[in-house]
Structures are given as C-alpha cells and as structure tokens.
Amino acid sequence: MISEKTVLALVPARAGSKGLPGKNIRPFCGKPLLQWSVEHGLSSKYVDKVVVSTDSEEFAEIARKGGAHVPFLRPKSLATDVASSIDVILHGIDYLERHGEEFNILVLLEPTSPLRRPDDIDRALERLLSVPEAESVVSVSLTEAHHPAFLMKKRKEGFIVPYLPDFSVVRRQDITPLFFLDGTVYISWTEALKRRRSFYHDRTLGYEVPKYQSFEVDDMDDFIICEALFRAKLADKE
C-alpha cells in the first residue's frame, strides 16, 4: 500500500512462447524466469499482492511455490500469441473484483525483464503519486546506438541513405536525448487503465532505467545476454 492506495502486481506468463519455447519457466540464473518477477513484486514495500496470470497448471504450480497467488487459469482465448496484453490484464482485474478484491493501482511485471530491481517498482510508484495529473508510469531507457540521427535506409540497389532528411554527422554527445519504451515496469491507476485500455497516453510519466536493465528476453540470444549481464551485476556486488 502506498498513500492508503492498494497495489496489485500482475505477472503474465503464458505457456505458448514461440520465440523460445518454455521461456517463462526456463532456468535463469538458477530460478525459473517468471520467479524473478514474482520476487520483485514480493520485495516491493508497496505491493499488496502478487498474482500470476497463466494458462498452464505447471506454470501456476511454479508460481505458487515461489510465493505468488494464482487464483485462476487464463482462458484459452487469452493464451494465444495474438491475444492482447490489455485484455489479459483486464481479465485479471475483473476476476479479482468479482471475487471481492479491488486494487487502486496495477503494476505489470513481465517475466521477460528479469534485470529490473525491486526498488524500480517502488520508485515508479512514488513517481506516479508525486504528480496528481498522472494516470500511469512506464519505464524508458536512453536511446544510443539506435538513435534516429544514426539510422539509415537501404535502397533496392543497396545504397544507403539517411533516415532523417536533415542528416549530418554528429557526435554521440551532441544528439538530442531520446528514449525508447522498455519493459521494466508498467504502472497505472486501475480505473484509468480500464478507461484508457493502455499504459501509454498523454498522462503517462516516464521512469528512466539504465541501459543494462532495458534488455528483454524474447529469444535465445536475449536469454544468453540477459543472463550474462545478471551474473556480472551479481559479481559486482560480491
């Protein structure tokens, strides 16, 4: 709870990943991948309940052993690779409300972002509460190598042309700071999320995370990179 407002952390973890089969329960630094997001939610000083939304009883059992609640199995219609994230989230909210549990704030913790820190959740929640006009907070990371100032298009002949019409060679330190949306954390007032059906709109605040945390696990290359980064960060703390 934060400022007398209740907080639900929802971890979506369907079983049918195509890019990396079994991704959400694949061992990541000694634990199933989804377990890291569960623990992040449990470690937050503001989160009141951590719920995992999954279509798999195997995944559900792993989540329960890790300390999460799994009060339902996601219907098949919301367990396909074309099912929208917002429908999955609203299904979870609706289920809980129909069973007498209402939360003022929803925190989405995707298992594909295991490099987040528990205090990212707390700081992002504090940021949301610090701006009365805000309805949501999403994490962002500074764009560097993929900044539009450095992007090129390729013609069919193979020649490259600048993506920006006013292209000129610039130093990295001279470019306008731009940010990309990463998956570390998504937070919204529950009622705003129902109304907007999105975390992204004109009342969305950005919560900046460092480059290393912005890596997400979508395929095996990502998995190897994220695990190496995670182990390196653990070694730095020892």
C-alpha positions in Angstrom: 0.0 0.0 0.0 1.2 3.5 -0.8 -0.6 6.6 0.5 -3.5 4.5 1.6 -3.8 3.1 -2.0 -3.8 -0.7 -2.6 -1.4 -2.1 -5.2 -1.7 -5.3 -7.3 1.3 -6.7 -9.1 0.3 -8.9 -12.1 2.8 -11.2 -13.7 1.6 -12.5 -17.2 3.2 -15.9 -18.0 1.5 -17.9 -20.8 2.9 -21.2 -21.8 3.0 -21.0 -25.5 6.1 -18.9 -26.3 7.2 -19.4 -29.9 10.4 -17.4 -29.9 11.8 -19.5 -27.0 9.6 -22.5 -26.0 9.0 -22.7 -22.3 10.7 -19.3 -21.9 8.8 -18.2 -18.8 9.9 -21.2 -16.7 13.3 -21.7 -18.3 16.0 -21.6 -15.6 17.6 -18.2 -15.4 20.5 -17.9 -13.1 19.2 -20.8 -11.0 15.4 -19.9 -11.0 12.5 -20.1 -13.4 12.4 -16.9 -15.4 9.0 -15.9 -14.1 10.2 -16.4 -10.5 12.4 -13.3 -10.7 9.4 -11.1 -11.5 7.4 -12.7 -8.7 10.2 -12.0 -6.2 10.5 -8.4 -7.5 6.8 -7.9 -6.7 7.1 -9.6 -3.3 10.1 -7.5 -2.4 8.4 -4.2 -3.1 7.4 -2.3 0.0 4.2 -1.1 -1.6 2.8 -4.1 -3.4 0.0 -5.8 -1.5 -0.5 -8.8 -3.7 1.4 -10.6 -6.5 -0.8 -12.5 -8.9 0.4 -14.6 -11.9 -1.9 -14.9 -14.9 -1.1 -18.1 -16.8 -2.9 -20.8 -18.9 -0.6 -23.6 -17.6 -1.1 -25.6 -14.4 2.6 -26.4 -14.4 3.4 -22.6 -14.6 0.8 -22.0 -11.9 2.4 -24.5 -9.5 5.9 -23.0 -10.0 4.4 -19.5 -9.3 2.6 -20.7 -6.1 5.8 -22.3 -4.8 7.5 -19.0 -5.4 5.0 -17.1 -3.3 2.6 -15.8 -5.9 -1.1 -16.2 -5.9 -2.7 -18.0 -8.9 -6.4 -17.8 -8.3 -7.4 -18.6 -11.9 -6.1 -20.1 -15.1 -6.3 -17.8 -18.1 -8.9 -18.8 -20.7 -7.6 -20.3 -23.9 -8.8 -17.2 -25.8 -6.3 -15.1 -23.9 -3.5 -17.6 -24.2 -2.7 -17.2 -27.9 0.2 -15.3 -29.4 -2.4 -12.8 -30.8 -4.2 -12.1 -27.5 -3.7 -8.5 -26.4 -1.9 -7.7 -23.2 -4.6 -5.3 -22.1 -7.3 -8.0 -22.4 -5.1 -10.3 -20.3 -4.6 -7.5 -17.7 -8.3 -6.5 -17.6 -9.3 -10.2 -17.3 -7.2 -10.5 -14.1 -8.6 -7.3 -12.6 -12.2 -8.3 -13.4 -11.7 -11.8 -11.9 -10.3 -10.4 -8.7 -13.0 -7.7 -8.4 -15.8 -10.3 -9.0 -14.3 -12.2 -6.0 -14.2 -9.2 -3.7 -10.7 -7.9 -4.3 -10.2 -4.4 -5.6 -6.9 -2.6 -6.0 -6.3 1.1 -6.7 -3.1 0.6 -8.7 -2.0 -2.1 -11.1 1.7 -2.9 -11.6 2.5 -5.1 -14.6 5.7 -7.1 -14.2 6.6 -9.0 -17.4 8.9 -12.1 -16.9 10.9 -11.0 -19.9 12.5 -8.2 -17.9 14.5 -10.1 -15.2 17.0 -7.3 -14.8 14.7 -4.9 -13.1 15.3 -4.2 -9.4 12.6 -4.3 -6.7 13.2 -0.6 -5.9 12.3 0.3 -9.5 8.7 -0.7 -8.7 8.8 1.5 -5.5 10.4 4.5 -7.2 8.0 4.3 -10.1 5.0 4.1 -7.8 6.3 7.1 -5.8 6.7 9.0 -9.1 3.1 8.3 -10.0 1.8 9.5 -6.7 4.0 12.6 -6.8 2.2 14.0 -9.9 -1.6 14.4 -9.3 -2.3 14.7 -13.0 -0.5 11.5 -13.9 -2.5 8.3 -14.7 0.3 5.9 -15.4 4.1 5.4 -15.4 6.2 3.4 -17.8 9.9 2.7 -17.8 12.1 4.2 -20.6 15.7 3.9 -21.4 18.1 6.3 -23.3 18.4 5.5 -27.0 22.1 5.5 -28.0 23.3 3.4 -30.9 19.8 3.2 -32.4 19.1 6.9 -32.2 17.3 8.2 -35.4 20.3 10.5 -36.0 22.4 7.4 -36.9 19.8 5.4 -38.8 19.9 4.6 -42.5 17.5 3.3 -45.1 18.7 0.9 -47.8 17.6 1.4 -51.4 16.9 -1.6 -53.6 20.3 -1.1 -55.3 22.0 -1.5 -51.9 23.0 2.2 -51.4 22.2 3.6 -48.0 20.5 7.0 -47.4 19.9 8.8 -44.1 16.6 8.1 -42.4 16.4 11.8 -41.3 16.1 14.4 -44.1 18.4 16.8 -42.4 21.2 14.3 -41.8 24.6 15.3 -40.7 27.4 13.5 -39.0 27.2 14.3 -35.3 29.0 13.2 -32.1 27.0 10.9 -29.8 27.2 13.5 -27.0 25.7 16.2 -29.3 22.4 14.4 -30.2 19.1 15.2 -28.7 18.4 12.8 -25.9 15.6 10.4 -26.9 14.1 7.4 -25.0 12.6 4.1 -26.0 9.9 2.2 -24.2 11.4 -0.8 -22.4 9.6 -3.5 -20.4 11.0 -3.0 -16.9 7.8 -1.7 -15.3 4.3 -0.6 -16.3 2.0 1.1 -13.7 -1.4 2.6 -13.9 -4.3 3.7 -11.7 -6.7 0.8 -12.2 -9.7 3.0 -13.2 -7.6 4.8 -15.7 -6.4 1.6 -17.2 -9.9 0.4 -17.6 -10.9 3.6 -19.3 -7.8 4.1 -21.5 -7.1 0.4 -22.2 -3.4 1.4 -22.3 -0.5 2.5 -20.2 0.6 4.9 -22.9 -1.3 8.2 -23.3 -1.0 12.0 -22.6 -1.0 11.4 -18.8 1.9 8.9 -18.8 5.1 9.6 -17.0 8.5 8.1 -17.9 10.6 6.3 -15.3 14.2 6.1 -16.6 16.2 2.9 -16.2 19.9 2.3 -17.1 20.8 0.6 -20.4 21.6 -2.9 -18.9 18.1 -3.1 -17.4 16.4 -2.4 -20.8 17.3 -5.8 -22.3 14.4 -8.2 -22.6 14.2 -11.9 -23.1 12.4 -12.8 -26.4 14.7 -15.4 -27.9 17.8 -17.4 -27.0 20.2 -14.6 -27.9 18.4 -12.3 -25.5 18.4 -15.0 -22.8 22.2 -15.5 -23.0 22.8 -11.7 -23.0 20.5 -11.1 -20.0 21.9 -14.0 -18.0 25.4 -12.8 -18.6 24.5 -9.2 -17.6 22.7 -10.5 -14.5 25.7 -12.6 -13.4 28.1 -9.7 -14.0 25.9 -7.4 -11.8 25.8 -10.1 -9.1 29.6 -10.4 -9.2 30.0 -6.6 -8.8 28.1 -6.8 -5.5 30.3 -9.5 -4.1 
